[in-house]
Every structure is written in structure tokens, then in C-alpha cells.
Amino acid sequence: MAERSTAAVDVADNSGDEPLTAKADQSTSDGVAQNRERETDSEEAQGSGGTESPGKASPPELHSGHKLARRYRLEECVTRLDGFSSWRAVDEKLRRAVGVHLLPADHPRARSVLAAARSSALLGDPRFVQVLDAVEENDLVYVVHEWLPDATELTALLASGPLEVHEAYQMVSQVSQAMAAAHREGLAHLQLTPSAVLRTSTGQWRIRGLAVNAALRGISSDTPQRTDTEAIGALLYAALTQRWPYDSNAYGLSGLPKGVGLIAPDQVRAGVHRGLSELAMRALANDGATASRHETPCTTPEELVKAIAEMPRIRPPEPAFTAPPEYQRTSYQQGSYGRPAPHMGATQPVPAPPPPLQSRTGTALKWAVSALLIAALGLGSWQLADALMDHAKSDDTKPTKTTDGNDKSTDKTKPVKPITIKAAQEYVAKGDAQAPEDVGKTYDGDSSTYWRSKSFVDGPEMKPAFKPGVGIVYDLGSQQTVTAASIGLRYPGDHTTITLYATDSMSSSTSVDSMTKIGTITTSGASAKITVDKKAKTQYVLLWITAMPYASGDQYSNAGYKQAITDVKFTG
């Protein structure tokens, strides 16, 4: 990646409004142009926000309390730079915090900012901070976006040290997948810095400023995929080493020593994961610098996603095991029944009688009783013996009643066999797909990962004319007799309706009406267990959702009717 000369204003704020960067060339007294990078702390950035660049269009004089569209009340200016400003605001209609970018309608970049914001909003990917509104009104252009008070930007996380290896792996995986999805829709970021990447309180990673931040600064690229891929490599490099992979300091991180060039992360810091170190170099180096490691460079986010998939999966660290407190025996358990318990702190042992003696005594008592019974029988108590025999016979015949082949209770004793899911694919009956890249997360054994539908306004039942339902087809590898399924649900609530269908293929061209319905359930909990009521052998099973609960807006999506699934398991 070519070196960049920037003047950065970093806001240590995790609100969803990225710190802004602009180019500033200043001439010294001898006429030599110098570029330098400067940083300001959070209080300075959130106060006056710095000074505007000369010669740029100035935004209208706005202040806290000003209201846009009779809805968005400005609260605090977090950045003011290059003719535009960014604010923390309140959406009084939905009673939630939002972020707002403001610039004059005659600003030279106003048209491109509006276009970028609207394109980003159409993507609707929950891995990005969502654009909620983009409006031109009263000589102003403003872009409204989500505000994430519970998220922490990567810049703040790295202030205390490098990320743990599993965290770095999750970060680069999720960011690469998100950017690959954006580029498939023709969108680029071009400003993918540590301040643009956020980790939420649930451990998910989100990206802010897609397309918009570059438009605000007038930044473009002839190779946008390469630019974003190098930026992901720099993020991974910083996460592994707590160093910026260039010879200048940036984003609160120290750069590499001047003159040494780009060196691998595992040569900068001991203990760095070798696979992730090579991955960072493949994303950063585009000039054959990785030839010594016999690895080809990654030039697009899609190539980076494939390279990550080829790596052995990095598991999360095992939780620390805390031994339970030592069991304290009572005086009764120590065999001292009838004696008072020893005084607190007494150390003298109390011998316990050997268990075998009690066992032998009990056995002898049983034999004595048996001998008495035999003697009574020998003395002529035949009637008593007959009664005992009849009673014994009746007891012996009771268990045989459960051997009847028509008795349904025998089904409960059959062993349950788990069925391995070999592959999965999103089923799209009508309209757009939901999150096809995440279907593997529904059966990867990790409860923290999931596939999520988009948010729908009408509900809870899906509208057949618009979208009859959403779901995933699972490949069981071969013909299997499915008897039950269990599904984990992210959004509990009323009206989650799930139906299982046996189908002949994974193709979405096969209509649901032509499939065989084998089970259904409507639940309001955080999981669903479906018992198949029409057993049939099949290789492919469609999990079809036709009604979803209402869930309020969170860091993953807007409010609406939606559902997310994980831990899908089939048994036979």
C-alpha cells in the first residue's frame, strides 16, 4: 500500500461516527511543503472539533438543540472538518440515539455523499453500521446513521495491547466477509482504518462509514478492491503486533522502524500465530514480497475470505476451570453417629468402620430370613407358600406386557442417532437472499454464530405476494430417515413458525408446494424442537420460516420482524 500523508483527527468515541481524516499541506518558511499526521484527544475533538480548512464551503451555523426534519435533534458536535460536521443526535420519533453527517447543499461533494449514503443503505448488511436516512433539505445535506454506544473501536482495544489470537482471527474473518459482500454489490470503503472497525458487547465486529466516509473526504481509487484488501491486512497486522505496518505512527500505534521495509508480524513480536502472520503479509504485499514464503498475494476481499477458509480453524481459548471447594464430611458420615461432632478446628481423625463388614452383616441377615422362610414351608405352611408363589408369578408377568409390538412406549427406548450435516444453502423462493454467506454458521457447533434474516415491516406472518418465507436447505450427505430436529433461535417471542420439508435437491427452483411436509412448530421461546410426524427418507431437508417475532433495533439490524437461527441438528 502506498504511503499516505494525512492530518487525522481521532475521536475516542464508540458511537458509530468514524473519526475524520483530511489532507493538509502546509508550507514552511523556506517554501518546502511538509505533510504531517497529528492526533487530538477525545475532549478536544468533541468540543470545538478543530478548525475548518480554508477555502472550503462552510456549513450553516448549527448548535445543540437544532432539529432536522422535525425529528432529529442535534446534541453534540463530535467532528468539524473540511466543510462538514458530524453530530450525535436523538431521533425523537423512535426515541433512540443516532449519528448525523451535515454539509451544505452547495458543497462540492454533497452529490457524491448523498449517492454513497443511499447505495450503502440499500445494501442492508447488518455487519455494517446502517445508514438510516439521506436527505437534502433547506440548503443542507444530511446523512443519518446508527449510533452504537455499546461498541468499542479497534483503536481503543489496541491501546492496551495486541488482540488475543482468536479475537484477531474473528476480526479478520468477519471484516473480510463483510467487505467481500459489499464489493459484490459494487461498494467500496477506501477508509477502512482501526477507527472504522467496532467490536460490540456480544463480540461481533461491525464496520462504519461504508462508501460515505470516502465520499465525505473526496477519496477515490482506481483499484478499490486492492485498497480495501490492503487495509484489512493492515488491521490484522496491527491486531497481532500493536504496530502500524508502515514507517509512520498512526491511530495511536507506533510505526515500523524507518528503513526496514515491510516485515512479517511474527518477526516483529514473539508468539504471533504463524498462519495469521502470513495472511497479513499476503494482504499487504503486492510486489512479490511474499515469494520467500511461497504464498501468493491476496488482491481482493473475496480472495482473502478463501485464504482464511483454507486455514485450520482457530478455536477460542478454553475457559479456566475452577476446582470446587473440598467436601467437608460431617461427624455422622464419618461413622461417629451418636457422638458429638468435633470442635471447629479439631484435627484428630475419626476412624470409619470398614464398609465390607456392613456388607457381610446385611448378607447374613438376608440368608437367615430365607432360611426361616424355607423352614416354615417345610413345616407345612403350604397355603402360605402357594400364596407367595401366586404373587411372585403375577409380578413376573407384569414386565411382559410392555413387549407387545403395538405398545408405543417401546419407541422411547430406541437409541437416537445424530445426523451429520454435510452442506447447506439458502433457499430463496422470491425476492432477495437474506445472508447466504452465513448459512454455515447454523451448524458449525458455535452458538455465538448464526444466520439472520433481514428485518421486515409487515408481520409476523410473511406475505406470499412479497416473500412467502425464508429458509435454508440442508444436505445430509445421503438418504436418511429424519425423526426430529432442534434449532436455536436468537429472537424469542410470539409467532416463530418453522416447517420442515423433504426435498429432492438444494435448488431454489423447486417450489415448496412440490416438497413433502414432514413437521412443523410454532414457538415463542429461544429454541425449537420439531418431531417429524411424517417419516420419510431424504437427503435434503428445507428449514422454512413463515412467521417471525418482532424484535427492537439492536447493533445487528433495524427493528422489525426477523429471526436468526443457530445450532441446527437433525436426529434419526
C-alpha positions as CSV (number, residue, x, y, z in Angstrom):
1,M,0.0,0.0,0.0
2,A,1.4,3.4,-0.9
3,E,2.2,5.7,2.0
4,R,-0.4,8.4,2.6
5,S,0.1,11.8,4.1
6,T,-2.9,12.8,6.2
7,A,-3.9,15.0,9.0
8,A,-6.0,12.9,11.3
9,V,-8.5,14.0,14.0
10,D,-9.1,10.9,16.1
11,V,-12.2,10.9,18.3
12,A,-12.0,8.2,21.0
13,D,-15.7,7.7,20.8
14,N,-17.5,4.4,20.0
15,S,-20.7,6.0,18.9
16,G,-20.7,4.9,15.3
17,D,-19.3,8.1,13.8
18,E,-15.8,7.5,12.5
19,P,-13.0,10.0,13.3
20,L,-12.4,12.0,10.2
21,T,-9.2,12.4,8.1
22,A,-8.3,15.0,5.6
23,K,-5.3,16.1,3.7
24,A,-3.5,19.2,4.8
25,D,-0.4,20.5,3.1
26,Q,1.3,23.3,4.9
27,S,4.3,25.3,3.6
28,T,7.2,26.1,5.9
29,S,9.0,29.4,5.9
30,D,11.5,28.2,3.3
31,G,8.7,27.1,0.9
32,V,9.1,23.4,1.4
33,A,5.8,21.6,1.6
34,Q,5.5,19.3,4.6
35,N,2.9,16.7,5.4
36,R,2.4,15.6,8.9
37,E,0.0,13.5,10.8
38,R,-1.4,14.9,14.0
39,E,-3.8,13.5,16.6
40,T,-6.1,15.2,19.1
41,D,-7.7,13.7,22.2
42,S,-11.4,12.9,22.6
43,E,-12.2,16.0,24.6
44,E,-10.8,18.4,22.0
45,A,-12.5,16.5,19.1
46,Q,-15.8,16.5,20.9
47,G,-15.6,20.2,21.8
48,S,-14.8,22.6,19.1
49,G,-13.9,19.7,16.7
50,G,-10.9,21.5,15.3
51,T,-10.8,24.2,12.6
52,E,-12.2,24.1,9.1
53,S,-9.9,24.0,6.1
54,P,-9.6,27.4,4.4
55,G,-11.3,27.8,1.0
56,K,-13.9,25.1,1.7
57,A,-17.7,25.7,1.9
58,S,-18.7,26.4,5.4
59,P,-21.7,24.5,6.9
60,P,-24.6,26.6,8.3
61,E,-24.2,27.7,11.9
62,L,-25.9,24.9,13.8
63,H,-26.0,24.3,17.5
64,S,-27.1,21.8,20.1
65,G,-30.9,21.6,20.1
66,H,-31.3,22.3,16.4
67,K,-33.9,20.0,14.9
68,L,-33.7,18.4,11.4
69,A,-36.9,17.3,9.6
70,R,-38.8,18.0,12.9
71,R,-37.3,14.7,14.1
72,Y,-33.5,14.6,14.6
73,R,-32.4,16.8,17.5
74,L,-28.7,17.6,17.4
75,E,-27.0,17.0,20.8
76,E,-23.2,17.2,20.4
77,C,-20.8,18.0,17.6
78,V,-18.1,15.3,17.6
79,T,-16.2,16.4,14.4
80,R,-16.0,19.5,12.3
81,L,-13.7,19.3,9.3
82,D,-13.3,20.3,5.6
83,G,-16.7,22.0,5.3
84,F,-18.8,19.4,7.0
85,S,-19.6,18.3,10.6
86,S,-20.7,15.2,12.4
87,W,-23.1,15.1,15.4
88,R,-24.5,12.9,18.0
89,A,-28.3,13.4,17.8
90,V,-31.6,11.9,19.0
91,D,-34.3,10.6,16.8
92,E,-37.4,11.9,18.7
93,K,-39.8,9.8,16.7
94,L,-38.2,6.4,17.6
95,R,-36.6,7.7,20.8
96,R,-33.1,6.4,20.0
97,A,-29.6,7.9,19.6
98,V,-28.3,8.4,16.0
99,G,-25.3,9.9,14.3
100,V,-25.7,12.7,11.7
101,H,-23.2,14.0,9.0
102,L,-24.1,17.5,7.8
103,L,-22.8,19.6,4.9
104,P,-24.1,22.5,2.8
105,A,-26.1,21.5,-0.3
106,D,-23.6,23.5,-2.4
107,H,-20.6,21.7,-1.0
108,P,-18.6,20.2,-4.0
109,R,-19.0,16.7,-2.5
110,A,-22.7,16.9,-1.5
111,R,-24.0,15.0,-4.5
112,S,-21.5,12.1,-4.1
113,V,-22.2,11.9,-0.4
114,L,-25.9,11.5,-1.0
115,A,-25.3,8.9,-3.7
116,A,-22.9,6.9,-1.4
117,A,-25.2,7.0,1.5
118,R,-28.2,5.8,-0.5
119,S,-26.1,3.0,-2.0
120,S,-24.9,1.9,1.4
121,A,-28.4,1.9,2.8
122,L,-29.6,-0.4,0.0
123,L,-27.0,-3.0,0.9
124,G,-28.7,-3.6,4.3
125,D,-25.9,-5.8,5.6
126,P,-26.1,-6.0,9.4
127,R,-22.3,-6.2,9.6
128,F,-22.1,-2.5,8.6
129,V,-23.3,0.4,10.7
130,Q,-26.6,1.1,8.9
131,V,-27.5,4.4,7.0
132,L,-31.0,5.3,8.2
133,D,-31.7,8.4,6.2
134,A,-30.1,10.6,3.5
135,V,-31.8,13.9,2.8
136,E,-31.3,17.2,1.0
137,E,-33.4,19.9,2.8
138,N,-33.2,23.6,3.4
139,D,-29.8,24.1,1.7
140,L,-28.5,21.2,3.8
141,V,-27.5,17.6,3.0
142,Y,-27.5,15.3,6.0
143,V,-26.9,11.6,6.4
144,V,-28.4,9.8,9.5
145,H,-26.8,6.5,10.7
146,E,-26.8,4.2,13.6
147,W,-25.2,5.1,16.9
148,L,-23.6,2.2,18.8
149,P,-22.9,3.3,22.4
150,D,-22.0,-0.3,23.5
151,A,-19.4,-0.8,20.8
152,T,-15.6,-0.3,21.1
153,E,-13.5,0.7,18.2
154,L,-10.3,-1.3,17.4
155,T,-8.2,1.8,18.1
156,A,-9.3,1.7,21.8
157,L,-8.9,-2.1,22.0
158,L,-5.3,-2.0,20.8
159,A,-4.4,0.7,23.3
160,S,-4.0,-2.0,25.9
161,G,-2.1,-4.5,23.7
162,P,-2.4,-6.8,20.8
163,L,-5.6,-8.9,20.4
164,E,-5.7,-12.5,21.6
165,V,-5.2,-14.8,18.6
166,H,-8.8,-16.0,18.4
167,E,-10.1,-12.4,18.6
168,A,-7.8,-11.4,15.8
169,Y,-9.0,-14.4,13.7
170,Q,-12.6,-13.5,14.3
171,M,-11.9,-9.8,13.4
172,V,-10.2,-10.5,10.1
173,S,-12.8,-13.2,9.2
174,Q,-15.8,-11.1,9.8
175,V,-14.4,-7.9,8.2
176,S,-13.2,-9.8,5.1
177,Q,-16.6,-11.5,4.6
178,A,-18.4,-8.2,5.1
179,M,-16.2,-6.3,2.6
180,A,-16.4,-9.2,0.1
181,A,-20.2,-8.9,0.2
182,A,-20.0,-5.1,-0.2
183,H,-17.8,-5.4,-3.3
184,R,-20.1,-7.9,-4.8
185,E,-22.7,-5.1,-4.8
186,G,-20.2,-2.6,-6.2
187,L,-19.5,-0.8,-2.9
188,A,-16.0,0.0,-1.5
189,H,-14.9,1.6,1.8
190,L,-11.5,3.1,1.0
191,Q,-11.2,4.4,4.6
192,L,-11.0,1.1,6.4
193,T,-8.9,2.2,9.5
194,P,-8.8,0.9,13.1
195,S,-11.3,3.7,13.9
196,A,-13.8,2.3,11.4
197,V,-13.9,-1.2,12.9
198,L,-16.0,-1.8,16.1
199,R,-16.5,-4.7,18.4
200,T,-19.9,-4.9,20.0
201,S,-20.6,-6.1,23.5
202,T,-21.6,-9.5,22.1
203,G,-18.3,-10.0,20.4
204,Q,-19.5,-9.2,16.8
205,W,-17.4,-7.0,14.6
206,R,-19.1,-4.1,12.6
207,I,-17.8,-1.6,10.1
208,R,-18.9,2.0,9.9
209,G,-18.6,4.6,7.1
210,L,-19.0,2.2,4.1
211,A,-18.7,4.4,1.0
212,V,-19.8,7.5,2.9
213,N,-16.5,8.3,4.7
214,A,-14.6,8.2,1.4
215,A,-17.2,10.4,-0.3
216,L,-17.1,13.0,2.6
217,R,-13.3,13.3,2.0
218,G,-13.4,13.1,-1.8
219,I,-11.3,9.9,-1.8
220,S,-11.4,7.5,-4.7
221,S,-9.3,4.7,-6.1
222,D,-8.7,3.0,-9.4
223,T,-8.3,-0.3,-7.6
224,P,-10.9,-0.2,-4.8
225,Q,-10.7,-3.9,-4.1
226,R,-7.0,-3.9,-3.7
227,T,-7.2,-0.8,-1.5
228,D,-9.7,-2.4,0.9
229,T,-7.7,-5.7,0.9
230,E,-4.5,-3.9,1.9
231,A,-6.5,-2.0,4.6
232,I,-7.7,-5.4,6.1
233,G,-4.2,-6.6,6.0
234,A,-3.1,-3.5,8.0
235,L,-5.9,-4.1,10.5
236,L,-4.7,-7.7,11.1
237,Y,-1.1,-6.6,11.3
238,A,-2.0,-4.0,14.0
239,A,-4.2,-6.6,15.9
240,L,-1.3,-9.1,16.0
241,T,1.6,-6.7,16.8
242,Q,0.1,-3.4,18.2
243,R,2.2,-1.7,15.5
244,W,1.2,0.1,12.3
245,P,2.7,-1.7,9.3
246,Y,4.3,1.4,7.8
247,D,7.2,3.7,9.0
248,S,4.9,6.4,10.4
249,N,2.8,6.5,13.6
250,A,-0.9,6.4,13.1
251,Y,-4.1,5.7,15.1
252,G,-2.3,5.7,18.4
253,L,0.1,3.0,17.1
254,S,3.9,3.2,16.6
255,G,5.0,2.5,13.0
256,L,7.8,0.2,12.0
257,P,11.4,1.4,12.2
258,K,12.4,3.5,9.2
259,G,14.4,1.7,6.5
260,V,13.5,-1.9,7.4
261,G,10.6,-2.1,5.0
262,L,7.6,-4.4,5.5
263,I,8.5,-7.3,7.8
264,A,6.2,-10.1,8.9
265,P,4.3,-9.8,12.1
266,D,5.9,-12.9,13.6
267,Q,9.3,-11.1,13.1
268,V,8.0,-8.0,15.0
269,R,6.6,-9.7,18.0
270,A,7.3,-13.2,19.5
271,G,4.5,-15.6,19.8
272,V,2.4,-14.3,16.9
273,H,0.3,-17.0,15.2
274,R,2.2,-18.1,12.0
275,G,-0.9,-18.6,9.8
276,L,-2.3,-15.2,10.7
277,S,1.1,-13.6,10.2
278,E,1.3,-15.0,6.7
279,L,-2.3,-13.9,6.0
280,A,-1.5,-10.3,6.9
281,M,1.5,-10.3,4.6
282,R,-0.5,-11.8,1.7
283,A,-3.0,-9.0,2.0
284,L,-0.4,-6.2,2.5
285,A,2.3,-7.2,-0.1
286,N,1.5,-6.9,-3.8
287,D,5.1,-6.7,-5.1
288,G,6.3,-10.3,-4.6
289,A,7.5,-9.7,-1.1
290,T,5.8,-12.9,0.0
291,A,7.7,-15.1,-2.5
292,S,10.1,-16.2,0.2
293,R,7.2,-17.8,2.0
294,H,5.8,-19.4,-1.2
295,E,2.4,-17.7,-0.7
296,T,0.5,-15.8,-3.4
297,P,-0.8,-12.3,-2.5
298,C,-4.5,-11.6,-1.9
299,T,-5.7,-8.7,-4.1
300,T,-9.5,-8.8,-3.3
301,P,-11.5,-9.4,-0.1
302,E,-13.0,-12.5,-1.8
303,E,-9.5,-14.0,-2.2
304,L,-8.9,-13.1,1.5
305,V,-12.1,-14.9,2.5
306,K,-10.9,-18.0,0.6
307,A,-7.5,-17.9,2.2
308,I,-9.0,-17.7,5.6
309,A,-11.3,-20.7,4.8
310,E,-8.2,-22.8,3.9
311,M,-6.6,-22.1,7.2
312,P,-7.1,-24.5,10.2
313,R,-9.9,-23.0,12.3
314,I,-8.6,-21.2,15.4
315,R,-10.6,-22.3,18.4
316,P,-11.5,-19.9,21.3
317,P,-9.4,-20.4,24.4
318,E,-10.6,-23.0,26.9
319,P,-12.3,-21.4,29.9
320,A,-10.3,-21.6,33.1
321,F,-11.5,-24.5,35.3
322,T,-12.1,-23.6,39.0
323,A,-11.9,-26.6,41.3
324,P,-14.9,-27.0,43.6
325,P,-14.3,-26.5,47.4
326,E,-13.2,-29.6,49.2
327,Y,-16.1,-31.6,50.5
328,Q,-16.4,-31.3,54.3
329,R,-17.6,-34.6,55.9
330,T,-19.9,-34.4,58.9
331,S,-19.5,-36.4,62.0
332,Y,-22.4,-38.7,61.0
333,Q,-20.8,-39.5,57.7
334,Q,-17.5,-40.3,59.4
335,G,-19.2,-43.1,61.3
336,S,-19.4,-41.3,64.7
337,Y,-23.2,-41.4,64.9
338,G,-24.3,-40.9,68.5
339,R,-21.2,-38.8,69.3
340,P,-21.0,-35.0,69.2
341,A,-19.2,-33.5,66.2
342,P,-15.6,-32.5,66.8
343,H,-14.9,-28.9,67.8
344,M,-14.2,-26.4,65.0
345,G,-10.6,-26.7,64.0
346,A,-10.0,-30.1,65.6
347,T,-7.6,-32.1,63.6
348,Q,-7.7,-35.6,65.2
349,P,-9.0,-38.2,62.7
350,V,-12.1,-40.3,63.5
351,P,-11.7,-43.8,62.2
352,A,-14.5,-45.0,60.0
353,P,-15.7,-48.6,60.1
354,P,-14.8,-50.7,57.0
355,P,-17.8,-50.9,54.6
356,P,-17.2,-54.7,53.9
357,L,-18.2,-55.6,57.5
358,Q,-21.6,-53.9,57.0
359,S,-22.0,-55.6,53.6
360,R,-21.3,-59.1,55.2
361,T,-23.7,-58.4,58.0
362,G,-26.5,-57.5,55.6
363,T,-25.9,-60.6,53.5
364,A,-26.0,-62.9,56.6
365,L,-29.3,-61.3,57.7
366,K,-30.8,-61.9,54.3
367,W,-29.7,-65.6,54.3
368,A,-31.2,-66.0,57.8
369,V,-34.6,-64.7,56.7
370,S,-34.5,-67.0,53.7
371,A,-33.7,-70.0,55.9
372,L,-36.6,-69.2,58.2
373,L,-39.0,-69.0,55.3
374,I,-37.8,-72.4,54.0
375,A,-38.3,-73.9,57.4
376,A,-41.8,-72.5,57.6
377,L,-42.5,-74.1,54.2
378,G,-41.1,-77.4,55.4
379,L,-43.3,-77.4,58.5
380,G,-46.4,-77.4,56.4
381,S,-47.4,-73.8,55.6
382,W,-48.3,-74.9,52.0
383,Q,-51.1,-72.4,51.7
384,L,-48.8,-69.5,52.6
385,A,-46.3,-70.9,50.1
386,D,-48.9,-71.1,47.4
387,A,-50.0,-67.5,48.0
388,L,-46.4,-66.4,47.8
389,M,-45.8,-68.3,44.6
390,D,-49.0,-66.9,43.0
391,H,-47.9,-63.3,44.0
392,A,-44.5,-64.0,42.5
393,K,-46.0,-65.2,39.3
394,S,-48.2,-62.1,39.0
395,D,-45.1,-59.9,39.5
396,D,-43.2,-61.8,36.9
397,T,-45.9,-61.4,34.3
398,K,-46.1,-57.6,34.6
399,P,-43.0,-56.7,32.6
400,T,-44.1,-58.9,29.7
401,K,-46.9,-56.5,29.0
402,T,-44.5,-53.9,27.5
403,T,-43.2,-56.4,24.9
404,D,-46.4,-56.0,22.8
405,G,-45.3,-54.7,19.4
406,N,-48.3,-52.3,19.4
407,D,-47.1,-50.6,22.6
408,K,-45.9,-47.1,21.7
409,S,-43.7,-47.0,24.9
410,T,-41.1,-49.2,23.2
411,D,-40.3,-46.3,20.8
412,K,-38.9,-44.3,23.6
413,T,-36.2,-46.9,24.2
414,K,-34.8,-46.7,20.7
415,P,-31.4,-45.0,20.5
416,V,-31.3,-41.5,19.0
417,K,-28.8,-41.2,16.1
418,P,-27.4,-37.8,15.3
419,I,-27.3,-37.0,11.5
420,T,-24.3,-35.1,10.2
421,I,-25.0,-32.1,8.0
422,K,-22.7,-32.1,5.0
423,A,-23.6,-28.8,3.4
424,A,-26.3,-26.1,3.4
425,Q,-27.6,-23.4,1.0
426,E,-30.1,-20.6,1.5
427,Y,-33.4,-21.2,-0.2
428,V,-34.8,-18.1,-2.0
429,A,-38.4,-18.6,-3.1
430,K,-38.9,-15.0,-4.1
431,G,-37.0,-11.7,-3.9
432,D,-33.5,-11.3,-2.5
433,A,-31.4,-13.6,-0.4
434,Q,-31.0,-12.9,3.3
435,A,-27.4,-13.8,4.3
436,P,-26.2,-16.7,2.1
437,E,-22.7,-16.4,3.3
438,D,-23.7,-17.2,6.9
439,V,-25.6,-20.5,6.4
440,G,-22.6,-22.5,7.6
441,K,-22.8,-20.8,10.9
442,T,-26.1,-22.6,11.7
443,Y,-24.4,-25.9,12.1
444,D,-20.7,-25.1,12.9
445,G,-21.1,-26.0,16.6
446,D,-20.6,-22.5,17.8
447,S,-23.7,-21.0,19.5
448,S,-22.3,-17.4,19.1
449,T,-22.5,-17.5,15.3
450,Y,-25.8,-17.6,13.4
451,W,-27.7,-16.9,10.1
452,R,-30.1,-14.0,10.4
453,S,-33.0,-12.9,8.2
454,K,-33.4,-9.2,7.2
455,S,-36.0,-7.1,9.1
456,F,-39.5,-7.0,7.6
457,V,-42.0,-4.3,8.3
458,D,-45.2,-6.4,7.9
459,G,-45.6,-9.4,10.1
460,P,-45.5,-11.6,11.9
461,E,-46.7,-13.8,9.0
462,M,-44.7,-13.5,5.8
463,K,-46.6,-12.0,2.8
464,P,-46.7,-14.6,0.0
465,A,-47.1,-11.9,-2.6
466,F,-43.9,-10.2,-1.4
467,K,-41.9,-13.1,0.2
468,P,-43.6,-16.4,1.2
469,G,-40.8,-17.3,3.6
470,V,-37.1,-17.6,4.3
471,G,-35.0,-20.6,5.0
472,I,-32.1,-23.0,4.4
473,V,-31.8,-26.3,2.6
474,Y,-29.5,-28.8,4.4
475,D,-27.6,-31.7,2.7
476,L,-27.4,-34.8,4.9
477,G,-25.0,-36.5,2.6
478,S,-27.2,-39.5,1.7
479,Q,-30.7,-40.8,2.2
480,Q,-31.6,-40.5,5.9
481,T,-34.7,-41.1,8.0
482,V,-35.2,-37.9,9.9
483,T,-37.2,-38.2,13.2
484,A,-36.5,-34.9,14.8
485,A,-34.8,-31.5,14.6
486,S,-33.6,-28.9,17.1
487,I,-33.0,-25.3,16.3
488,G,-31.6,-22.4,18.3
489,L,-33.3,-19.1,17.9
490,R,-31.8,-15.7,18.6
491,Y,-35.0,-13.7,18.9
492,P,-37.6,-15.2,21.3
493,G,-41.1,-14.0,21.0
494,D,-44.5,-14.9,19.6
495,H,-45.2,-16.3,16.2
496,T,-42.0,-18.1,15.1
497,T,-43.3,-20.7,12.7
498,I,-40.9,-23.3,11.3
499,T,-41.7,-26.1,8.9
500,L,-39.5,-29.0,7.7
501,Y,-39.8,-30.2,4.1
502,A,-38.2,-33.2,2.5
503,T,-37.0,-32.2,-1.0
504,D,-35.0,-33.7,-3.9
505,S,-32.3,-31.1,-4.3
506,M,-30.8,-27.9,-2.8
507,S,-32.0,-25.8,-5.7
508,S,-34.4,-22.9,-5.1
509,S,-36.1,-23.7,-8.4
510,T,-38.0,-26.5,-6.6
511,S,-41.2,-25.0,-5.3
512,V,-42.2,-25.5,-1.6
513,D,-45.6,-26.8,-2.8
514,S,-44.0,-29.7,-4.5
515,M,-42.0,-30.8,-1.4
516,T,-43.1,-33.2,1.3
517,K,-44.0,-31.6,4.6
518,I,-42.6,-33.7,7.4
519,G,-43.0,-31.5,10.5
520,T,-43.9,-28.0,11.8
521,I,-43.9,-26.0,15.0
522,T,-44.9,-22.5,16.3
523,T,-42.9,-21.4,19.3
524,S,-42.2,-18.3,21.4
525,G,-39.0,-19.5,23.1
526,A,-35.3,-19.3,22.3
527,S,-35.3,-22.8,20.7
528,A,-37.5,-25.1,18.7
529,K,-37.7,-28.9,18.8
530,I,-39.6,-30.4,15.9
531,T,-40.7,-34.1,16.0
532,V,-41.2,-35.4,12.5
533,D,-44.8,-36.6,12.1
534,K,-44.4,-38.0,8.6
535,K,-41.3,-40.1,8.4
536,A,-39.6,-40.2,5.0
537,K,-36.1,-41.0,3.8
538,T,-34.5,-37.9,2.2
539,Q,-31.1,-36.4,1.6
540,Y,-32.2,-32.8,1.6
541,V,-34.3,-31.0,4.3
542,L,-35.6,-27.5,3.9
543,L,-36.0,-25.5,7.2
544,W,-38.7,-23.0,6.2
545,I,-39.7,-19.9,8.4
546,T,-43.0,-18.4,7.5
547,A,-43.6,-16.2,10.6
548,M,-41.2,-14.3,12.8
549,P,-41.4,-12.3,16.1
550,Y,-41.0,-8.6,16.4
551,A,-37.6,-7.5,17.7
552,S,-36.5,-4.0,18.5
553,G,-33.5,-2.5,16.8
554,D,-30.0,-3.6,18.1
555,Q,-26.4,-3.4,16.9
556,Y,-27.1,-6.1,14.3
557,S,-30.2,-4.7,12.4
558,N,-33.1,-2.3,12.4
559,A,-36.3,-3.0,14.3
560,G,-38.8,-5.2,12.6
561,Y,-40.0,-8.8,12.2
562,K,-36.9,-11.1,11.9
563,Q,-35.3,-14.2,13.2
564,A,-31.9,-15.8,13.4
565,I,-31.0,-19.5,13.8
566,T,-28.0,-21.4,15.1
567,D,-27.2,-24.9,16.4
568,V,-29.4,-26.8,13.8
569,K,-29.3,-30.5,14.5
570,F,-31.1,-33.5,12.9
571,T,-31.6,-36.9,14.5
572,G,-32.7,-40.2,13.0
